[in-house]
Amino acid sequence: MVQHDHGLTVTLRSHSARVHVLVVAGDLDHHTGPRLRAALDELTLAPRDGLVVDLSGLTFCDSTGISLLVAAHRRAQDAGAALALAGLDPDIAHVFKIMGLDRLFSSYESTEKAAAALE
């Protein structure tokens, strides 16, 4: 599944039987947020599953994007699953830290490291 919407690409792939990877690339804002929301809504997480959100291709993220990521984290927790971020741009990571989101999200430099942590 690959969807394009105003410069945002969201691709879902399986890393393993229990770990899913959602690759988000481009600008994540109030215009493109519905594309990520739809991809997250299509995803079914079971207890002990893991979801890696690969943000290495993310070029911009506004408050709408942050809200969607926080909602995805809550949804994973409610399902008994774990969510980790991978490849966060240093500037975006800095904004996350200022907002205290570095305490909410586990973040890894690569999808492989995040997936290994969730296995």
The first five atom37 places (N, CA, C, CB, O) and aatype in JSON, in Angstrom:
{
  "aatype": [12, 19, 5, 8, 3, 8, 7, 10, 16, 19, 16, 10, 1, 15, 8, 15, 0, 1, 19, 8, 19, 10, 19, 19, 0, 7, 3, 10, 3, 8, 8, 16, 7, 14, 1, 10, 1, 0, 0, 10, 3, 6, 10, 16, 10, 0, 14, 1, 3, 7, 10, 19, 19, 3, 10, 15, 7, 10, 16, 13, 4, 3, 15, 16, 7, 9, 15, 10, 10, 19, 0, 0, 8, 1, 1, 0, 5, 3, 0, 7, 0, 0, 10, 0, 10, 0, 7, 10, 3, 14, 3, 9, 0, 8, 19, 13, 11, 9, 12, 7, 10, 3, 1, 10, 13, 15, 15, 18, 6, 15, 16, 6, 11, 0, 0, 0, 0, 10, 6],
  "atom_mask": [
    [1, 1, 1, 1, 1],
    [1, 1, 1, 1, 1],
    [1, 1, 1, 1, 1],
    [1, 1, 1, 1, 1],
    [1, 1, 1, 1, 1],
    [1, 1, 1, 1, 1],
    [1, 1, 1, 0, 1],
    [1, 1, 1, 1, 1],
    [1, 1, 1, 1, 1],
    [1, 1, 1, 1, 1],
    [1, 1, 1, 1, 1],
    [1, 1, 1, 1, 1],
    [1, 1, 1, 1, 1],
    [1, 1, 1, 1, 1],
    [1, 1, 1, 1, 1],
    [1, 1, 1, 1, 1],
    [1, 1, 1, 1, 1],
    [1, 1, 1, 1, 1],
    [1, 1, 1, 1, 1],
    [1, 1, 1, 1, 1],
    [1, 1, 1, 1, 1],
    [1, 1, 1, 1, 1],
    [1, 1, 1, 1, 1],
    [1, 1, 1, 1, 1],
    [1, 1, 1, 1, 1],
    [1, 1, 1, 0, 1],
    [1, 1, 1, 1, 1],
    [1, 1, 1, 1, 1],
    [1, 1, 1, 1, 1],
    [1, 1, 1, 1, 1],
    [1, 1, 1, 1, 1],
    [1, 1, 1, 1, 1],
    [1, 1, 1, 0, 1],
    [1, 1, 1, 1, 1],
    [1, 1, 1, 1, 1],
    [1, 1, 1, 1, 1],
    [1, 1, 1, 1, 1],
    [1, 1, 1, 1, 1],
    [1, 1, 1, 1, 1],
    [1, 1, 1, 1, 1],
    [1, 1, 1, 1, 1],
    [1, 1, 1, 1, 1],
    [1, 1, 1, 1, 1],
    [1, 1, 1, 1, 1],
    [1, 1, 1, 1, 1],
    [1, 1, 1, 1, 1],
    [1, 1, 1, 1, 1],
    [1, 1, 1, 1, 1],
    [1, 1, 1, 1, 1],
    [1, 1, 1, 0, 1],
    [1, 1, 1, 1, 1],
    [1, 1, 1, 1, 1],
    [1, 1, 1, 1, 1],
    [1, 1, 1, 1, 1],
    [1, 1, 1, 1, 1],
    [1, 1, 1, 1, 1],
    [1, 1, 1, 0, 1],
    [1, 1, 1, 1, 1],
    [1, 1, 1, 1, 1],
    [1, 1, 1, 1, 1],
    [1, 1, 1, 1, 1],
    [1, 1, 1, 1, 1],
    [1, 1, 1, 1, 1],
    [1, 1, 1, 1, 1],
    [1, 1, 1, 0, 1],
    [1, 1, 1, 1, 1],
    [1, 1, 1, 1, 1],
    [1, 1, 1, 1, 1],
    [1, 1, 1, 1, 1],
    [1, 1, 1, 1, 1],
    [1, 1, 1, 1, 1],
    [1, 1, 1, 1, 1],
    [1, 1, 1, 1, 1],
    [1, 1, 1, 1, 1],
    [1, 1, 1, 1, 1],
    [1, 1, 1, 1, 1],
    [1, 1, 1, 1, 1],
    [1, 1, 1, 1, 1],
    [1, 1, 1, 1, 1],
    [1, 1, 1, 0, 1],
    [1, 1, 1, 1, 1],
    [1, 1, 1, 1, 1],
    [1, 1, 1, 1, 1],
    [1, 1, 1, 1, 1],
    [1, 1, 1, 1, 1],
    [1, 1, 1, 1, 1],
    [1, 1, 1, 0, 1],
    [1, 1, 1, 1, 1],
    [1, 1, 1, 1, 1],
    [1, 1, 1, 1, 1],
    [1, 1, 1, 1, 1],
    [1, 1, 1, 1, 1],
    [1, 1, 1, 1, 1],
    [1, 1, 1, 1, 1],
    [1, 1, 1, 1, 1],
    [1, 1, 1, 1, 1],
    [1, 1, 1, 1, 1],
    [1, 1, 1, 1, 1],
    [1, 1, 1, 1, 1],
    [1, 1, 1, 0, 1],
    [1, 1, 1, 1, 1],
    [1, 1, 1, 1, 1],
    [1, 1, 1, 1, 1],
    [1, 1, 1, 1, 1],
    [1, 1, 1, 1, 1],
    [1, 1, 1, 1, 1],
    [1, 1, 1, 1, 1],
    [1, 1, 1, 1, 1],
    [1, 1, 1, 1, 1],
    [1, 1, 1, 1, 1],
    [1, 1, 1, 1, 1],
    [1, 1, 1, 1, 1],
    [1, 1, 1, 1, 1],
    [1, 1, 1, 1, 1],
    [1, 1, 1, 1, 1],
    [1, 1, 1, 1, 1],
    [1, 1, 1, 1, 1],
    [1, 1, 1, 1, 1],
    [1, 1, 1, 1, 1]
  ],
  "atom_positions": [
    [[0.84, -1.18, 0.0], [0.0, 0.0, 0.0], [0.88, 1.24, 0.0], [-0.95, 0.0, 1.22], [1.65, 1.45, 0.94]],
    [[0.78, 2.05, -1.03], [1.48, 3.33, -1.09], [0.45, 4.38, -1.46], [2.68, 3.29, -2.12], [-0.28, 4.22, -2.44]],
    [[0.39, 5.44, -0.7], [-0.56, 6.51, -0.97], [0.21, 7.83, -1.09], [-1.65, 6.59, 0.16], [1.16, 8.06, -0.34]],
    [[-0.2, 8.67, -2.03], [0.44, 9.97, -2.2], [-0.61, 11.05, -1.96], [1.08, 10.11, -3.63], [-1.75, 10.92, -2.4]],
    [[-0.22, 12.11, -1.27], [-1.15, 13.2, -1.0], [-0.35, 14.46, -0.68], [-2.11, 12.84, 0.17], [0.24, 14.56, 0.39]],
    [[-0.34, 15.41, -1.6], [0.33, 16.69, -1.38], [1.73, 16.54, -0.8], [-0.5, 17.55, -0.46], [2.06, 17.17, 0.2]],
    [[2.55, 15.73, -1.41], [3.93, 15.63, -0.97], [4.18, 14.71, 0.2], [0.0, 0.0, 0.0], [5.31, 14.64, 0.68]],
    [[3.16, 13.98, 0.67], [3.36, 13.02, 1.74], [3.15, 11.62, 1.19], [2.4, 13.3, 2.93], [2.16, 11.33, 0.52]],
    [[4.1, 10.75, 1.49], [3.99, 9.35, 1.11], [3.96, 8.52, 2.39], [5.16, 8.91, 0.17], [4.79, 8.7, 3.27]],
    [[3.0, 7.62, 2.48], [2.88, 6.72, 3.63], [2.88, 5.3, 3.09], [1.58, 7.01, 4.48], [2.0, 4.92, 2.32]],
    [[3.87, 4.5, 3.5], [3.99, 3.13, 3.03], [4.04, 2.18, 4.22], [5.25, 2.97, 2.15], [4.84, 2.37, 5.14]],
    [[3.18, 1.18, 4.2], [3.17, 0.19, 5.28], [3.81, -1.09, 4.79], [1.72, -0.08, 5.78], [3.48, -1.58, 3.71]],
    [[4.74, -1.62, 5.58], [5.33, -2.91, 5.24], [5.56, -3.7, 6.52], [6.66, -2.74, 4.44], [5.66, -3.13, 7.6]],
    [[5.65, -4.99, 6.39], [5.91, -5.84, 7.53], [7.41, -6.07, 7.64], [5.16, -7.18, 7.43], [8.07, -6.39, 6.66]],
    [[7.93, -5.89, 8.84], [9.34, -6.16, 9.08], [9.5, -7.62, 9.49], [9.91, -5.21, 10.18], [10.45, -8.31, 9.1]],
    [[8.53, -8.08, 10.28], [8.5, -9.47, 10.73], [7.05, -9.79, 11.06], [9.45, -9.71, 11.99], [6.16, -8.97, 10.82]],
    [[6.8, -10.96, 11.59], [5.43, -11.36, 11.91], [4.79, -10.4, 12.92], [5.4, -12.78, 12.46], [3.58, -10.18, 12.87]],
    [[5.59, -9.83, 13.82], [5.03, -9.0, 14.88], [5.37, -7.52, 14.77], [5.51, -9.5, 16.19], [4.82, -6.69, 15.51]],
    [[6.27, -7.17, 13.85], [6.68, -5.77, 13.75], [6.31, -5.2, 12.38], [8.2, -5.62, 14.0], [6.72, -5.72, 11.34]],
    [[5.54, -4.14, 12.41], [5.12, -3.43, 11.2], [5.94, -2.14, 11.1], [3.57, -3.12, 11.22], [6.32, -1.55, 12.11]],
    [[6.2, -1.72, 9.87], [6.93, -0.48, 9.65], [6.06, 0.44, 8.79], [8.32, -0.75, 8.96], [5.59, 0.06, 7.72]],
    [[5.87, 1.65, 9.28], [5.13, 2.67, 8.54], [6.16, 3.73, 8.14], [3.95, 3.29, 9.41], [6.7, 4.44, 8.99]],
    [[6.42, 3.82, 6.84], [7.4, 4.78, 6.33], [6.65, 6.05, 5.93], [8.21, 4.19, 5.11], [5.79, 6.03, 5.05]],
    [[7.0, 7.16, 6.58], [6.34, 8.44, 6.35], [7.37, 9.39, 5.76], [5.71, 9.02, 7.68], [8.39, 9.67, 6.39]],
    [[7.11, 9.89, 4.55], [8.08, 10.77, 3.89], [7.38, 12.0, 3.32], [8.83, 10.02, 2.78], [6.27, 11.9, 2.79]],
    [[8.04, 13.14, 3.43], [7.49, 14.39, 2.91], [7.05, 15.3, 4.04], [0.0, 0.0, 0.0], [7.58, 15.23, 5.14]],
    [[6.08, 16.15, 3.76], [5.57, 17.11, 4.74], [4.34, 16.55, 5.43], [5.24, 18.46, 4.06], [3.37, 16.16, 4.78]],
    [[4.4, 16.51, 6.75], [3.26, 16.05, 7.55], [2.64, 17.27, 8.21], [3.69, 14.97, 8.62], [3.19, 17.83, 9.16]],
    [[1.48, 17.68, 7.7], [0.81, 18.87, 8.22], [-0.7, 18.69, 8.15], [1.25, 20.12, 7.44], [-1.19, 17.59, 7.9]],
    [[-1.45, 19.77, 8.37], [-2.91, 19.65, 8.39], [-3.49, 19.26, 7.03], [-3.53, 20.96, 8.85], [-4.6, 18.72, 6.97]],
    [[-2.76, 19.51, 5.95], [-3.23, 19.09, 4.62], [-3.01, 17.59, 4.4], [-2.52, 19.89, 3.53], [-3.86, 16.92, 3.82]],
    [[-1.88, 17.08, 4.85], [-1.5, 15.7, 4.56], [-1.79, 14.74, 5.72], [-0.04, 15.62, 4.22], [-1.71, 13.53, 5.55]],
    [[-2.13, 15.28, 6.87], [-2.41, 14.46, 8.04], [-3.44, 13.36, 7.81], [0.0, 0.0, 0.0], [-3.25, 12.25, 8.3]],
    [[-4.53, 13.64, 7.07], [-5.52, 12.58, 6.85], [-4.94, 11.32, 6.19], [-6.63, 13.11, 6.0], [-5.45, 10.22, 6.41]],
    [[-3.88, 11.47, 5.39], [-3.26, 10.3, 4.75], [-2.62, 9.4, 5.81], [-2.2, 10.75, 3.71], [-2.76, 8.18, 5.76]],
    [[-1.92, 10.02, 6.78], [-1.32, 9.23, 7.86], [-2.4, 8.64, 8.76], [-0.35, 10.09, 8.7], [-2.31, 7.49, 9.17]],
    [[-3.43, 9.44, 9.05], [-4.53, 8.95, 9.89], [-5.19, 7.74, 9.25], [-5.57, 10.06, 10.13], [-5.5, 6.76, 9.94]],
    [[-5.42, 7.78, 7.94], [-6.04, 6.65, 7.23], [-5.15, 5.42, 7.29], [-6.33, 7.03, 5.77], [-5.64, 4.31, 7.5]],
    [[-3.84, 5.6, 7.11], [-2.92, 4.46, 7.16], [-2.91, 3.84, 8.56], [-1.5, 4.89, 6.76], [-2.87, 2.62, 8.7]],
    [[-2.94, 4.68, 9.59], [-2.96, 4.18, 10.96], [-4.27, 3.46, 11.26], [-2.74, 5.33, 11.96], [-4.29, 2.45, 11.96]],
    [[-5.37, 4.0, 10.71], [-6.68, 3.37, 10.93], [-6.77, 1.99, 10.29], [-7.79, 4.27, 10.38], [-7.47, 1.11, 10.79]],
    [[-6.05, 1.8, 9.18], [-6.08, 0.51, 8.48], [-5.24, -0.55, 9.19], [-5.59, 0.68, 7.05], [-5.38, -1.74, 8.93]],
    [[-4.37, -0.1, 10.08], [-3.44, -0.99, 10.75], [-4.07, -1.6, 12.0], [-2.15, -0.24, 11.12], [-4.6, -0.89, 12.85]],
    [[-4.01, -2.92, 12.09], [-4.51, -3.6, 13.27], [-3.32, -4.08, 14.1], [-5.43, -4.8, 12.89], [-2.47, -4.84, 13.61]],
    [[-3.25, -3.64, 15.34], [-2.17, -4.03, 16.22], [-2.69, -5.0, 17.28], [-1.52, -2.8, 16.88], [-3.74, -4.77, 17.89]],
    [[-1.96, -6.06, 17.49], [-2.3, -7.05, 18.51], [-1.35, -6.89, 19.69], [-2.24, -8.5, 17.92], [-0.29, -6.27, 19.56]],
    [[-1.71, -7.45, 20.85], [-0.8, -7.39, 21.99], [0.58, -7.93, 21.61], [-1.37, -8.18, 23.17], [0.7, -8.93, 20.91]],
    [[1.59, -7.26, 22.09], [3.01, -7.6, 21.86], [3.48, -7.31, 20.44], [3.25, -9.05, 22.18], [4.63, -7.63, 20.1]],
    [[2.64, -6.73, 19.6], [3.09, -6.29, 18.28], [3.95, -5.04, 18.46], [1.87, -6.0, 17.32], [3.94, -4.41, 19.52]],
    [[4.68, -4.71, 17.41], [5.45, -3.48, 17.42], [5.17, -2.69, 16.15], [0.0, 0.0, 0.0], [4.93, -3.27, 15.09]],
    [[5.19, -1.38, 16.27], [5.04, -0.51, 15.12], [6.2, 0.46, 15.11], [3.67, 0.25, 15.14], [6.4, 1.22, 16.06]],
    [[6.98, 0.43, 14.03], [8.05, 1.4, 13.83], [7.54, 2.44, 12.84], [9.38, 0.7, 13.33], [7.12, 2.1, 11.73]],
    [[7.58, 3.7, 13.24], [7.23, 4.78, 12.32], [8.57, 5.37, 11.85], [6.3, 5.87, 13.01], [9.25, 6.07, 12.59]],
    [[8.9, 5.06, 10.59], [10.16, 5.51, 9.99], [9.95, 6.93, 9.47], [10.62, 4.55, 8.85], [9.24, 7.15, 8.49]],
    [[10.58, 7.88, 10.13], [10.43, 9.29, 9.77], [11.69, 9.84, 9.1], [10.1, 10.11, 11.01], [11.87, 11.06, 9.03]],
    [[12.55, 8.96, 8.61], [13.81, 9.42, 8.0], [13.57, 10.28, 6.76], [14.68, 8.22, 7.63], [14.43, 11.08, 6.39]],
    [[12.41, 10.13, 6.11], [12.09, 10.93, 4.94], [11.18, 12.11, 5.23], [0.0, 0.0, 0.0], [10.73, 12.8, 4.32]],
    [[10.92, 12.33, 6.53], [10.03, 13.44, 6.92], [10.77, 14.76, 6.79], [9.51, 13.25, 8.38], [11.86, 14.92, 7.35]],
    [[10.2, 15.7, 6.04], [10.86, 16.99, 5.82], [10.24, 18.11, 6.64], [10.81, 17.34, 4.36], [10.86, 19.15, 6.85]],
    [[9.0, 17.9, 7.1], [8.31, 18.92, 7.89], [7.24, 18.24, 8.73], [7.68, 20.02, 6.97], [6.61, 17.28, 8.28]],
    [[7.05, 18.73, 9.95], [6.0, 18.18, 10.81], [5.44, 19.31, 11.65], [6.55, 17.02, 11.71], [6.16, 19.93, 12.43]],
    [[4.13, 19.58, 11.5], [3.51, 20.62, 12.31], [2.74, 19.99, 13.47], [2.57, 21.51, 11.45], [2.85, 18.78, 13.71]],
    [[1.97, 20.78, 14.18], [1.27, 20.28, 15.36], [0.26, 19.18, 15.01], [0.55, 21.42, 16.08], [0.01, 18.29, 15.82]],
    [[-0.31, 19.24, 13.82], [-1.22, 18.18, 13.38], [-0.49, 16.86, 13.29], [-1.86, 18.53, 12.02], [-0.99, 15.83, 13.76]],
    [[0.69, 16.88, 12.7], [1.5, 15.67, 12.59], [1.89, 15.12, 13.95], [0.0, 0.0, 0.0], [1.82, 13.91, 14.18]],
    [[2.29, 16.02, 14.84], [2.66, 15.59, 16.2], [1.45, 14.97, 16.9], [3.2, 16.78, 17.02], [1.58, 13.94, 17.55]],
    [[0.29, 15.59, 16.76], [-0.93, 15.04, 17.37], [-1.23, 13.64, 16.85], [-2.12, 15.96, 17.09], [-1.63, 12.76, 17.62]],
    [[-1.04, 13.43, 15.54], [-1.28, 12.11, 14.95], [-0.31, 11.07, 15.51], [-1.16, 12.17, 13.43], [-0.71, 9.93, 15.77]],
    [[0.94, 11.45, 15.69], [1.93, 10.52, 16.24], [1.62, 10.18, 17.7], [3.35, 11.11, 16.13], [1.76, 9.04, 18.12]],
    [[1.19, 11.19, 18.46], [0.8, 10.94, 19.86], [-0.42, 10.02, 19.91], [0.5, 12.29, 20.59], [-0.48, 9.12, 20.74]],
    [[-1.39, 10.25, 19.02], [-2.57, 9.39, 18.97], [-2.19, 7.95, 18.58], [-3.61, 9.95, 17.97], [-2.75, 7.0, 19.12]],
    [[-1.24, 7.81, 17.66], [-0.78, 6.48, 17.26], [-0.11, 5.77, 18.44], [0.21, 6.59, 16.07], [-0.29, 4.57, 18.63]],
    [[0.65, 6.52, 19.21], [1.3, 5.96, 20.4], [0.25, 5.46, 21.4], [2.22, 7.02, 21.07], [0.36, 4.36, 21.94]],
    [[-0.78, 6.3, 21.64], [-1.85, 5.91, 22.57], [-2.58, 4.67, 22.08], [-2.85, 7.07, 22.75], [-2.89, 3.77, 22.86]],
    [[-2.84, 4.63, 20.79], [-3.55, 3.5, 20.22], [-2.74, 2.21, 20.35], [-3.88, 3.76, 18.75], [-3.29, 1.15, 20.66]],
    [[-1.44, 2.31, 20.11], [-0.56, 1.15, 20.28], [-0.6, 0.68, 21.73], [0.89, 1.49, 19.85], [-0.72, -0.52, 22.0]],
    [[-0.49, 1.62, 22.67], [-0.54, 1.27, 24.09], [-1.86, 0.59, 24.45], [-0.35, 2.52, 24.95], [-1.87, -0.41, 25.17]],
    [[-2.96, 1.13, 23.95], [-4.28, 0.55, 24.23], [-4.38, -0.88, 23.7], [-5.39, 1.41, 23.6], [-5.1, -1.7, 24.27]],
    [[-3.67, -1.18, 22.61], [-3.71, -2.51, 22.0], [-2.69, -3.46, 22.65], [-3.43, -2.4, 20.49], [-2.63, -4.64, 22.31]],
    [[-1.89, -2.93, 23.59], [-0.86, -3.75, 24.21], [0.36, -3.9, 23.31], [0.0, 0.0, 0.0], [1.17, -4.81, 23.5]],
    [[0.48, -3.01, 22.34], [1.59, -3.03, 21.39], [2.57, -1.91, 21.75], [1.08, -2.87, 19.92], [2.31, -1.09, 22.63]],
    [[3.69, -1.89, 21.06], [4.7, -0.85, 21.3], [4.94, -0.07, 20.02], [6.03, -1.48, 21.8], [4.85, -0.61, 18.92]],
    [[5.23, 1.21, 20.17], [5.51, 2.06, 19.03], [6.87, 2.72, 19.23], [4.4, 3.12, 18.84], [7.18, 3.18, 20.33]],
    [[7.66, 2.76, 18.18], [8.95, 3.45, 18.22], [9.11, 4.28, 16.96], [10.11, 2.43, 18.37], [8.61, 3.93, 15.89]],
    [[9.83, 5.38, 17.1], [10.14, 6.23, 15.96], [11.55, 5.93, 15.48], [9.99, 7.73, 16.33], [12.42, 5.57, 16.28]],
    [[11.77, 6.07, 14.18], [13.1, 5.82, 13.62], [13.47, 6.93, 12.66], [13.15, 4.45, 12.92], [12.62, 7.46, 11.94]],
    [[14.75, 7.28, 12.64], [15.28, 8.2, 11.64], [14.81, 9.63, 11.74], [0.0, 0.0, 0.0], [14.71, 10.33, 10.73]],
    [[14.52, 10.09, 12.95], [14.01, 11.44, 13.13], [15.09, 12.47, 12.78], [13.51, 11.65, 14.57], [16.21, 12.38, 13.28]],
    [[14.75, 13.43, 11.92], [15.65, 14.53, 11.56], [16.05, 15.28, 12.84], [14.96, 15.5, 10.53], [15.22, 15.49, 13.72]],
    [[17.33, 15.68, 12.96], [17.78, 16.36, 14.19], [16.96, 17.61, 14.53], [19.23, 16.75, 14.05], [16.71, 17.87, 15.71]],
    [[16.55, 18.37, 13.53], [15.76, 19.58, 13.82], [14.38, 19.22, 14.36], [15.61, 20.43, 12.55], [13.9, 19.85, 15.3]],
    [[13.76, 18.21, 13.77], [12.44, 17.77, 14.24], [12.59, 17.12, 15.62], [11.79, 16.78, 13.23], [11.74, 17.31, 16.49]],
    [[13.66, 16.35, 15.81], [13.93, 15.73, 17.11], [14.08, 16.8, 18.19], [15.2, 14.84, 17.05], [13.64, 16.61, 19.33]],
    [[14.69, 17.91, 17.84], [14.88, 19.02, 18.79], [13.52, 19.59, 19.21], [15.76, 20.14, 18.15], [13.3, 19.86, 20.39]],
    [[12.62, 19.76, 18.25], [11.27, 20.25, 18.56], [10.56, 19.24, 19.48], [10.44, 20.47, 17.25], [9.91, 19.64, 20.44]],
    [[10.69, 17.94, 19.17], [10.07, 16.92, 20.01], [10.6, 17.01, 21.44], [10.34, 15.51, 19.43], [9.85, 16.85, 22.4]],
    [[11.92, 17.26, 21.57], [12.53, 17.34, 22.9], [12.0, 18.55, 23.66], [14.07, 17.42, 22.78], [11.68, 18.44, 24.84]],
    [[11.9, 19.69, 22.98], [11.37, 20.91, 23.61], [9.96, 20.65, 24.14], [11.37, 22.09, 22.59], [9.59, 21.15, 25.21]],
    [[9.17, 19.88, 23.38], [7.78, 19.59, 23.76], [7.67, 18.45, 24.77], [6.96, 19.25, 22.52], [6.58, 18.12, 25.22]],
    [[8.81, 17.84, 25.12], [8.78, 16.74, 26.08], [8.4, 15.41, 25.46], [0.0, 0.0, 0.0], [8.17, 14.43, 26.17]],
    [[8.32, 15.37, 24.12], [7.89, 14.13, 23.45], [8.99, 13.07, 23.43], [7.46, 14.44, 22.03], [8.73, 11.9, 23.15]],
    [[10.23, 13.49, 23.73], [11.32, 12.51, 23.81], [11.1, 11.56, 24.99], [12.69, 13.22, 23.94], [11.68, 10.48, 25.04]],
    [[10.26, 11.98, 25.95], [9.93, 11.1, 27.09], [8.78, 10.16, 26.74], [9.57, 11.94, 28.34], [8.6, 9.12, 27.37]],
    [[7.99, 10.53, 25.74], [6.85, 9.71, 25.32], [7.26, 8.65, 24.31], [5.75, 10.59, 24.73], [6.85, 7.49, 24.4]],
    [[8.09, 9.05, 23.36], [8.47, 8.16, 22.27], [9.85, 7.56, 22.47], [8.42, 8.9, 20.95], [10.78, 8.25, 22.9]],
    [[9.98, 6.29, 22.16], [11.31, 5.69, 22.0], [11.74, 6.02, 20.59], [11.3, 4.12, 22.27], [10.98, 5.83, 19.64]],
    [[12.95, 6.51, 20.45], [13.43, 6.92, 19.14], [14.78, 6.28, 18.84], [13.53, 8.46, 19.05], [15.65, 6.22, 19.71]],
    [[14.93, 5.79, 17.62], [16.14, 5.09, 17.21], [16.65, 5.69, 15.91], [15.87, 3.56, 17.04], [15.89, 6.28, 15.14]],
    [[17.95, 5.54, 15.67], [18.53, 6.16, 14.46], [18.13, 5.45, 13.18], [20.02, 6.19, 14.57], [18.16, 6.06, 12.11]],
    [[17.75, 4.17, 13.28], [17.38, 3.44, 12.07], [16.18, 2.54, 12.33], [18.57, 2.61, 11.55], [15.89, 2.18, 13.47]],
    [[15.49, 2.19, 11.25], [14.36, 1.27, 11.34], [14.82, -0.08, 11.9], [13.7, 1.07, 9.95], [14.12, -0.69, 12.71]],
    [[16.0, -0.53, 11.47], [16.51, -1.83, 11.93], [16.7, -1.85, 13.44], [17.83, -2.17, 11.23], [16.34, -2.82, 14.11]],
    [[17.28, -0.76, 13.99], [17.5, -0.69, 15.44], [16.18, -0.61, 16.19], [18.38, 0.53, 15.79], [16.02, -1.23, 17.24]],
    [[15.24, 0.14, 15.65], [13.92, 0.26, 16.29], [13.2, -1.09, 16.26], [13.05, 1.36, 15.59], [12.63, -1.51, 17.27]],
    [[13.23, -1.76, 15.13], [12.57, -3.07, 15.0], [13.2, -4.08, 15.95], [12.65, -3.58, 13.54], [12.49, -4.87, 16.58]],
    [[14.53, -4.06, 16.04], [15.22, -4.99, 16.94], [14.8, -4.74, 18.39], [16.75, -4.86, 16.8], [14.63, -5.69, 19.16]],
    [[14.63, -3.48, 18.76], [14.23, -3.14, 20.13], [12.81, -3.61, 20.42], [14.35, -1.63, 20.35], [12.48, -3.9, 21.57]],
    [[11.96, -3.68, 19.39], [10.56, -4.06, 19.58], [10.34, -5.56, 19.44], [9.7, -3.33, 18.59], [9.28, -6.06, 19.84]],
    [[11.31, -6.29, 18.89], [11.13, -7.74, 18.67], [10.97, -8.47, 19.98], [12.32, -8.31, 17.89], [10.81, -9.7, 19.99]]
  ]
}
